[in-house]
Amino acid sequence: MTPLDRALIAAKRAGMPPDQIARFLRAGYVPQPKQMLFHALARQADQPGAADRIALGGARGPGKSHAIMAQVAIDDLQRFPGLTALFLRKIGKAARESMDRLRSNTFIRLPHDYNRNEGIIRFPNGSRIILGNFRNPDDIDKYQGVEFDILVIEEYTQIPQKRIEMLEGSLRTNRSDYRPREYNSANPGGIGHQEFKKTYVDPHRQQRENGRYRFIPATYKDNKFLDAGYVQYLLELTGLLGRMWRDGDWDVGAGMFFTNWSHDTHVIQPRRIPANWPIWGSFDYGFSHPTAAYWWTADGDGNFYTIAEHHQPRWLVPQHAQAMHDIAEKLQRPMPDFLAGHDVFAQKGDEQGKTIADQYAENGIRLYRANINRISGAAEMLKRLGNPEARLNPTWFIFSTCPVLIDTIPAMLSDPHRPEDVLKIDADIEGNGGDDPYDAARYGIWGPSRLSRRTPQNAISSYTTM
């Protein structure tokens, strides 16, 4: 089988239509498997209702920019005369150098005129690529109000979200034969890291992609043409830089507290819990802020598992209690005792003067005082997450059925005034975000030993004395 035959078979498997791969091969561009997935999605964007914002992201070196430029120049702009595409990158010089390289590696065989001073590429059918650039966010304002059929954002995470939204406002057309679309490439890190992760990466991981967004993760391993010297450079990177640039790890970011967090390592699929494994709970109370509760277990080797989650703002105690009883029933285990923040023992929750803890006790849920020391709790969580570079294996794993906690842990930042502590973050008005799940997990990370020192009777009577 010839290399051409293999390329055609791979393209078909990826979902590329025959005329698309034929265009690329005639232009001298041979896409690789991950690039083919991107091209297939880009073609699907022709259809009403299909995703029209498609991103290639992850490590350095997989050929993200080449795939996007080939899609725009060889496929989109040639099929639809008169289209305008904006190619945007943060620094003008880097963008122009990138364009020179991309031209030679993708569409150099196509008839076109490149005016380097203007930063515009024109094709005989009237389509064009505008090379946009900015040195500071205010420079992006010059593109406001100008219509683009295609928006390409290189290094998406380097641009403030408000500016991206402004650009997307210019992504429109009066044409009836073409759907405007957006192609993005991104690496972890930068001001837009969390927004990109929330919009593209997390839905892909959780297999809940729908609507207009699609994400294709890629690393240097997906590019067999990458220079061997550059591969060696990536392999020699260590620490956060290695995780971002070599591994394409979206669970790291500037200021991230839990730098040893890894979704692939710490998030596991639910499994049966043996009857002899202990179960305990942790609990952080809130009303306008969410109430967060977690179920935990431990195996015989000292590994902890967070196995179930309840997270809800603006509910009353009976509502939370019912939801928690439903979880216990689903787990087919008795309701565990919960380690809780001390505010539940002090707050008078009703007109009879009962504390929040009293009210939960009346609903069959026992709360105990947790160790609320923030610094020691954060340190214990760091220790249990492990450190592969130091050959320290993780001893804390989270079931994939705890999505809020999974999103929260990598989003926690270091407190600039106390680097050994996590920065306090409040949830928004709708109860989204915030550190409440982190606090609840911090109470539970100490394990069941703190509960074993107390009897249920002492716990219940202590509600009115603590």
MILO-347058 format. One record per residue (C-alpha): residue number from 0; x, y, z. Coordinates in steps of 0.001 Angstrom, whole numbers, plus 524288, in hexadecimal, padded with zeros to 5 digits. Layout:
PT    k      x      y      z
PT  NUM      X      Y      Z
...
//
This chain:
PT    k      x      y      z
PT    0  80000  80000  80000
PT    1  80567  80D40  7FC1C
PT    2  805F8  8191A  80531
PT    3  7FB4E  81F45  7FCCE
PT    4  7F277  8137E  7FEC5
PT    5  7F4A1  81412  80D67
PT    6  7F183  8229D  80DA4
PT    7  7E4DD  82080  80632
PT    8  7E098  8159A  80F51
PT    9  7E3D2  81DAB  81B68
PT   10  7DC83  8295F  815E7
PT   11  7D06E  82123  81390
PT   12  7D0EF  81BCA  82160
PT   13  7D1F3  8299D  826C5
PT   14  7C5C8  82DA2  81F55
PT   15  7CC1A  83632  814FA
PT   16  7C48C  836A5  8081F
PT   17  7CC3F  83239  7FC07
PT   18  7CCC3  83FA9  7F5B8
PT   19  7D2B7  8458B  8020D
PT   20  7DE27  83C2C  80313
PT   21  7DFFC  83D5B  7F457
PT   22  7E14F  84C32  7F5A3
PT   23  7EB8F  84AAC  80023
PT   24  7F392  840A1  7F8C8
PT   25  7F371  848C8  7EC52
PT   26  7F892  8544E  7F41F
PT   27  80384  84BEE  7F9AB
PT   28  7FE29  84B9F  8077A
PT   29  7FCDE  83E27  80DC7
PT   30  7F53F  83EE5  81A85
PT   31  7F81D  835DB  825DF
PT   32  7ED96  82E7A  82D90
PT   33  7EA70  838FF  837B0
PT   34  7EAAD  8434E  82D0C
PT   35  7E143  83AFB  82529
PT   36  7D7AC  83AFC  83082
PT   37  7D848  849C4  83096
PT   38  7D624  84AA7  821EA
PT   39  7CA73  84189  822B0
PT   40  7C42F  84A0B  82D28
PT   41  7C710  8563E  82531
PT   42  7BFC1  8507F  81997
PT   43  7B45E  84CA7  8224F
PT   44  7B328  85B0E  825E3
PT   45  7AD03  85CF6  8186E
PT   46  7A0C4  85662  81DA7
PT   47  79669  85E05  8252F
PT   48  79743  85B44  833AB
PT   49  7A4D4  85536  8331C
PT   50  7AFEE  85A10  83BB8
PT   51  7B5C4  8669B  8366E
PT   52  7C03B  86951  840AF
PT   53  7CAD8  85F24  83FD9
PT   54  7D777  85EEB  8479B
PT   55  7E431  8576E  846E2
PT   56  7EB26  85820  853CF
PT   57  7F53A  85287  85CE0
PT   58  803D4  85119  85BFD
PT   59  80D37  857D6  852F9
PT   60  810E7  85174  84636
PT   61  80518  849D7  84113
PT   62  80325  85291  8353D
PT   63  7F765  85A30  83A19
PT   64  7FA46  86675  83242
PT   65  7FD58  85ECF  825E8
PT   66  7F05B  857B4  82688
PT   67  7E898  8642B  828B0
PT   68  7EF7C  86BC3  81DFF
PT   69  7EE05  8608A  81463
PT   70  7DF91  85FA1  81766
PT   71  7DD7D  86E16  81528
PT   72  7E62B  87034  8094B
PT   73  7E4BF  86358  801FB
PT   74  7D6E9  85F46  80527
PT   75  7CDF3  86A0A  80A2F
PT   76  7D2CA  87593  80231
PT   77  7D3CD  86DBD  7F5A0
PT   78  7C63B  867CC  7F695
PT   79  7BF8C  874C1  7F965
PT   80  7C440  88075  7F15F
PT   81  7C4BF  88D9E  7F7F6
PT   82  7C676  8892A  8060B
PT   83  7CE59  8911B  80FD4
PT   84  7D603  88A79  81AA9
PT   85  7DCB8  89145  82603
PT   86  7E906  88A8F  82AEC
PT   87  7EC1E  89035  83848
PT   88  7F7CE  88EB8  8413A
PT   89  7FCEF  896CC  84C67
PT   90  809CA  89BEA  846FE
PT   91  80A72  8A127  83932
PT   92  8181B  89C91  83606
PT   93  8155A  88EDE  83AC0
PT   94  808D0  88E7F  832E1
PT   95  80FC6  8929C  82657
PT   96  81ABA  888D4  8287B
PT   97  81092  87E79  82B25
PT   98  80971  881FD  81EA1
PT   99  815DC  880B1  8168C
PT  100  81843  87343  81C41
PT  101  80A2F  86F04  81AEF
PT  102  80982  8736F  80CBE
PT  103  81554  86B5B  80909
PT  104  81073  85F51  81045
PT  105  80234  85F96  80C31
PT  106  7FCF6  86782  800C0
PT  107  80926  86C6E  7F9CA
PT  108  804E1  8652E  7ED57
PT  109  7F80C  86C95  7ECA5
PT  110  7F7C9  87900  7E45C
PT  111  7F772  8847D  7EDAF
PT  112  7FD2E  891D9  7F048
PT  113  80333  894EB  7FD79
PT  114  8053F  8A33F  800C7
PT  115  80DF2  8A271  80C9A
PT  116  80CF0  8B0DF  80FDC
PT  117  7FE1F  8B099  80FD0
PT  118  7FDBA  8A349  81633
PT  119  7F3AD  89E5F  80C5C
PT  120  7F36C  89219  803F4
PT  121  7EA8F  892C6  7F815
PT  122  7E5E1  88771  7EFC2
PT  123  7E146  8885C  7E194
PT  124  7D320  88566  7E553
PT  125  7D258  89185  7EDEF
PT  126  7D448  88AAD  7FAF7
PT  127  7DE74  89049  80418
PT  128  7E55A  88E54  81109
PT  129  7E7E0  89A2D  8199B
PT  130  7F395  898A3  82279
PT  131  7EF24  89F0F  82F0B
PT  132  7F7D5  8A1E6  83A87
PT  133  7F7F2  8A93D  8474D
PT  134  801F9  8AD12  85173
PT  135  7F7EB  8B079  85BCF
PT  136  7E955  8AD97  85CEF
PT  137  7E56B  8BB3C  85873
PT  138  7EB2F  8B84F  84B0A
PT  139  7E050  8AE75  848A9
PT  140  7D65F  8B972  84867
PT  141  7DA67  8BCC0  83A7B
PT  142  7D3A5  8B04F  835D9
PT  143  7C6C3  8B3BB  83C55
PT  144  7BB9D  8B58D  832C9
PT  145  7C2AF  8AEEF  8277D
PT  146  7BC18  8A2A3  82276
PT  147  7C3E4  89608  821A8
PT  148  7BF36  8890F  81C41
PT  149  7C9E4  88194  8236A
PT  150  7D0AE  88523  83014
PT  151  7DD93  87E70  8334D
PT  152  7E32D  880F0  840C6
PT  153  7F0C1  87BAF  84304
PT  154  7F4F3  87A90  85129
PT  155  7E6EE  87C69  855A2
PT  156  7EAA3  87C3A  86400
PT  157  7F328  88859  8626C
PT  158  7E768  8911C  85F8D
PT  159  7DDCC  89676  869B2
PT  160  7D056  89066  86879
PT  161  7C981  89D80  866C4
PT  162  7D1C7  8A040  85AC7
PT  163  7CEB8  892F1  85526
PT  164  7C03A  89576  856FC
PT  165  7C1CF  8A26F  84FFF
PT  166  7C885  89BA7  8449A
PT  167  7BDED  8915C  84418
PT  168  7B420  89C58  84287
PT  169  7BA7E  89F26  83560
PT  170  7B965  890F3  83122
PT  171  7AD69  89247  82896
PT  172  7A96A  8924B  81A59
PT  173  79E2E  895B7  81155
PT  174  7A0FD  889DF  808E0
PT  175  7973B  87ED4  80872
PT  176  7A0C9  874AB  8034E
PT  177  7AAB4  8750B  80E63
PT  178  7AA4C  873F8  81D3B
PT  179  7B431  87C8C  82468
PT  180  7BD67  874BB  82CEF
PT  181  7C88E  87606  8367D
PT  182  7D4F8  86DE9  8374D
PT  183  7DDB1  86EC9  84347
PT  184  7EAB4  86978  847B3
PT  185  7EF38  86A29  855BF
PT  186  7F92C  86580  85F95
PT  187  7F702  864DB  86E4D
PT  188  7FA38  8711E  875F7
PT  189  7F732  87F5E  873A9
PT  190  7EC4E  888A0  87747
PT  191  7E212  880C7  86FF3
PT  192  7E5FE  87367  87531
PT  193  7DA52  87100  87E06
PT  194  7D04E  87614  8744C
PT  195  7D5A8  86D84  86968
PT  196  7D611  861C7  8726B
PT  197  7C806  863EA  876B8
PT  198  7C2F5  8662D  868E7
PT  199  7CA86  85C09  86133
PT  200  7D28C  852A2  8696C
PT  201  7C96C  84EC0  8747E
PT  202  7BDA0  84B79  86BDF
PT  203  7C67B  8431E  8634C
PT  204  7CBF3  83BC6  86EFD
PT  205  7BE88  8398A  874B6
PT  206  7B923  8350F  86795
PT  207  7AE92  83F65  867CE
PT  208  7B276  8476F  85BF3
PT  209  7A6BA  84CEB  854F7
PT  210  7A26C  85953  84E75
PT  211  7AC89  861AE  847E5
PT  212  7B951  85DEF  84EB1
PT  213  7C28D  852AA  84B8C
PT  214  7D033  84FCB  85098
PT  215  7DAFB  84710  84B44
PT  216  7E643  844C6  854D1
PT  217  7F39B  842BC  84EC0
PT  218  801D5  841B7  852F0
PT  219  80F08  840C9  84C49
PT  220  80CD1  8320D  84B56
PT  221  80272  834C3  84107
PT  222  80C67  83B03  837D4
PT  223  815A8  83154  83181
PT  224  81C0E  83C51  829BE
PT  225  82069  84402  835AE
PT  226  82ED8  8473A  8366C
PT  227  83617  83D7E  83EFE
PT  228  83D6A  8485C  845D7
PT  229  830C7  84EEA  849CE
PT  230  82B5A  841FE  84EAE
PT  231  8375E  8406A  85730
PT  232  83591  84E36  85C58
PT  233  82798  84B0C  86047
PT  234  82B9B  83E40  8669E
PT  235  835A2  8452B  86F0E
PT  236  82BE2  84EFC  8748D
PT  237  82862  84D19  882D6
PT  238  81E6F  85279  88C72
PT  239  812E7  85AB0  8882A
PT  240  8191F  85E4E  87B35
PT  241  81A94  85008  877A9
PT  242  80C94  84D1D  87B3B
PT  243  8078D  85889  87328
PT  244  81055  8583D  86726
PT  245  813C6  849D1  8661F
PT  246  807BC  8432B  86BC5
PT  247  7FD53  84D3C  86866
PT  248  7F820  84C27  8763F
PT  249  7EC94  85556  87832
PT  250  7EC6C  852C8  886D0
PT  251  7F79B  85C4C  888E2
PT  252  7F787  86AFA  88813
PT  253  7FDEE  8773D  88D28
PT  254  7FC01  8784F  89BD6
PT  255  7F65C  86AA0  89CC5
PT  256  7F77E  86549  8AA94
PT  257  7F624  856C0  8A7DE
PT  258  800AF  855FA  89D8B
PT  259  8016A  8473F  89F69
PT  260  7F337  84558  89B61
PT  261  7F13D  83D0F  88F3C
PT  262  7E3D0  839E4  889EE
PT  263  7E8EB  82D88  88377
PT  264  7EEE9  828C9  89032
PT  265  7E57D  82D15  89AB7
PT  266  7D835  82BA5  89425
PT  267  7D3A3  81D8E  8932C
PT  268  7C739  816C1  88F19
PT  269  7BDDB  81257  899D3
PT  270  7BFD9  8049D  89ECD
PT  271  7B9BC  7FB91  8A8B2
PT  272  7BD5B  7FEC5  8B6BD
PT  273  7C03D  7F29A  8BEF4
PT  274  7B783  7F151  8CAD9
PT  275  7C314  7F1AD  8D437
PT  276  7C812  7FEDF  8CF64
PT  277  7C470  80A1C  8D87E
PT  278  7BB9E  8151A  8D3E9
PT  279  7BC34  822F0  8D937
PT  280  7B76B  8301C  8D4B2
PT  281  7BBB5  83E43  8D433
PT  282  7B2E9  84A15  8D3DA
PT  283  7B3B2  858BB  8D180
PT  284  7A745  8605D  8D43F
PT  285  7A21E  86BB6  8CC5C
PT  286  795A3  871FF  8C7CD
PT  287  798DB  87CCB  8BE21
PT  288  7A5B4  8757B  8BCF0
PT  289  7A3DC  86733  8B939
PT  290  7A311  85C68  8C33D
PT  291  7ACD7  851DB  8BF88
PT  292  7AD28  84402  8C4E5
PT  293  7B60E  838A8  8C157
PT  294  7B666  82A22  8C40D
PT  295  7C3A7  823CB  8C63C
PT  296  7C955  81641  8C79A
PT  297  7D6C8  81026  8C961
PT  298  7DCE6  80367  8C50E
PT  299  7E625  7FAEA  8CCCB
PT  300  7F21F  8016C  8C6E5
PT  301  7EF52  80EFE  8CC35
PT  302  7E971  814A0  8BFCE
PT  303  7DDEE  81DF7  8C14C
PT  304  7D2C4  81EE6  8B790
PT  305  7C8AA  829BC  8B65A
PT  306  7BD2A  8220A  8B11C
PT  307  7B106  82AB6  8B100
PT  308  7AD7B  8390E  8B0D4
PT  309  7A23D  841F0  8B4A0
PT  310  7A37C  85040  8B0C9
PT  311  7984F  859E9  8B0B5
PT  312  79623  8684A  8B425
PT  313  789F0  86E6E  8BA17
PT  314  783D1  86216  8BF55
PT  315  77E21  86054  8CCE7
PT  316  782E9  855D6  8D62C
PT  317  777EB  84C1D  8D33B
PT  318  77ACB  84D0B  8C4A8
PT  319  78949  84A7A  8C697
PT  320  78672  83F7E  8D020
PT  321  77D4C  838A6  8C6AB
PT  322  7873C  83983  8BBA9
PT  323  791C4  83426  8C4AF
PT  324  78917  828D5  8C8E8
PT  325  786AD  825E6  8BA93
PT  326  7955C  82513  8B84F
PT  327  7972C  81C09  8C408
PT  328  78C5D  81344  8BEE4
PT  329  79297  812E7  8B178
PT  330  79F92  80F1E  8B7A2
PT  331  79877  80471  8BF43
PT  332  79F73  8087A  8CBA9
PT  333  79A64  80EB0  8D843
PT  334  79B2E  81D72  8D94C
PT  335  7A910  82068  8DDEC
PT  336  7AD0C  82A6A  8E807
PT  337  7B1E5  83728  8E22A
PT  338  7BD69  83FBA  8E5DF
PT  339  7B88F  84DB8  8E4CD
PT  340  7BD13  85BB6  8E625
PT  341  7BAD4  86167  8F3A2
PT  342  7B103  86B86  8EF1E
PT  343  7A62F  86156  8EEEC
PT  344  7A743  86005  8FDB9
PT  345  7A650  86EA3  90023
PT  346  79C80  873A8  8F63F
PT  347  78E8A  8743B  8FB39
PT  348  7870E  86F6B  8EF93
PT  349  778E2  870F1  8F3DD
PT  350  76FFD  87853  8FD27
PT  351  77167  86DE7  907B2
PT  352  77FE5  870DB  9083E
PT  353  78416  863C3  902DC
PT  354  79144  8636F  8FC5C
PT  355  7932A  85E8F  8EE8F
PT  356  7990C  85245  8F476
PT  357  78CCB  85045  8FCC0
PT  358  7845E  8511A  8F0A5
PT  359  78C85  8472C  8E952
PT  360  78C29  83E1A  8F51F
PT  361  77D59  83EC8  8F4D4
PT  362  77E37  83A67  8E6A8
PT  363  786CC  82EBF  8E9C5
PT  364  79418  8348C  8E66D
PT  365  79E89  835C5  8F0F5
PT  366  7A8AA  8408C  8EFF1
PT  367  7B599  840D6  8F73C
PT  368  7BF97  84B98  8F8AC
PT  369  7C9E4  84A9C  8EE0F
PT  370  7D802  84EB8  8EEAA
PT  371  7D677  85C1E  8E868
PT  372  7E4CD  86018  8E826
PT  373  7E640  8651C  8DA4E
PT  374  7F4E6  863B3  8D8D7
PT  375  7F621  855F8  8DE52
PT  376  7EA2D  851B7  8D68C
PT  377  7EFCE  856E9  8C9DD
PT  378  7FCC5  85050  8CCDB
PT  379  7F5FE  84349  8CF48
PT  380  7EED2  84457  8C25A
PT  381  7FB8A  84761  8BB44
PT  382  801FF  83BA5  8C1AA
PT  383  7F715  83264  8BDEC
PT  384  7F6FA  83708  8AFCB
PT  385  8050C  83258  8AEDE
PT  386  81061  83709  8A696
PT  387  814FB  82E87  89B39
PT  388  82191  83642  89988
PT  389  82502  8334F  8A7B8
PT  390  8203C  8253D  8A60F
PT  391  81553  82753  8AFEB
PT  392  80967  81F85  8ABE7
PT  393  7FBE8  8259D  8AD59
PT  394  7F33C  8209D  8B854
PT  395  7E6EA  8286E  8B553
PT  396  7DDFB  825BE  8A9E1
PT  397  7D0E2  82BB5  8A615
PT  398  7C5CD  824BF  89F3A
PT  399  7C197  82B21  89289
PT  400  7B409  82C96  898A6
PT  401  7B942  8383D  8A070
PT  402  7BA5A  8422B  89545
PT  403  7B9BA  84E8B  89D84
PT  404  7C50C  84A5A  8A627
PT  405  7CCA7  84606  89A24
PT  406  7CAEC  85392  89444
PT  407  7CDED  85A6F  8A11B
PT  408  7DAE9  85454  8A527
PT  409  7E2EA  858D9  89949
PT  410  7DC69  86642  899CD
PT  411  7E15F  86934  8A785
PT  412  7EBDD  873BE  8A7E7
PT  413  7F6A8  876C9  8B189
PT  414  7F3EE  881DC  8BAFD
PT  415  7FDF5  88C5A  8B759
PT  416  7FEC4  8908C  8C59B
PT  417  7FFE9  882AA  8CADF
PT  418  8059A  87A08  8C026
PT  419  803C5  86DDD  8C872
PT  420  7F503  87013  8C860
PT  421  7EA73  86FCC  8BDEF
PT  422  7E493  87CDB  8BA15
PT  423  7D688  87EA7  8BEB5
PT  424  7CD3E  87F52  8B30C
PT  425  7BEB9  8823C  8B41B
PT  426  7B479  87C11  8AB6E
PT  427  7AD29  884E8  8A21D
PT  428  79F09  88925  8A3FE
PT  429  79A38  87C6F  89DF2
PT  430  7A2C1  87411  8A6B8
PT  431  7ACD4  870BA  89C64
PT  432  7BB56  8706C  89F2C
PT  433  7C07A  8731D  8ACB5
PT  434  7C881  86AEE  8B60F
PT  435  7BD64  86440  8BD6C
PT  436  7C012  856C6  8B777
PT  437  7CE76  85883  8BAC7
PT  438  7CB38  85BC2  8C8EB
PT  439  7C27A  84FDB  8CA0D
PT  440  7CD26  84738  8C459
PT  441  7D72F  84D50  8CD71
PT  442  7CF03  848F9  8D918
PT  443  7CE14  83B1A  8D3E6
PT  444  7DC4B  8394F  8D024
PT  445  7DFC5  83612  8DE3D
PT  446  7D859  82957  8DD3D
PT  447  7CF4F  82255  8E6BD
PT  448  7D8CC  82292  8F230
PT  449  7D37B  82F87  8F71E
PT  450  7C5D6  829BB  8F746
PT  451  7CA1F  81D6D  8FE68
PT  452  7CD6D  8255A  90A8D
PT  453  7BF21  8290C  90C46
PT  454  7B2C6  82155  90ED4
PT  455  7A637  82522  907F8
PT  456  7A02B  8287E  9151F
PT  457  7AB27  831CC  9186E
PT  458  7AA58  837A4  90AFD
PT  459  79BD2  83A59  90C15
PT  460  79C9F  84002  919B9
PT  461  7A823  84865  915D9
PT  462  79FFC  84FEE  90C03
PT  463  79A9A  8588F  916C5
PT  464  7A732  859F3  91E7B
PT  465  7B167  85CEC  9141C
//
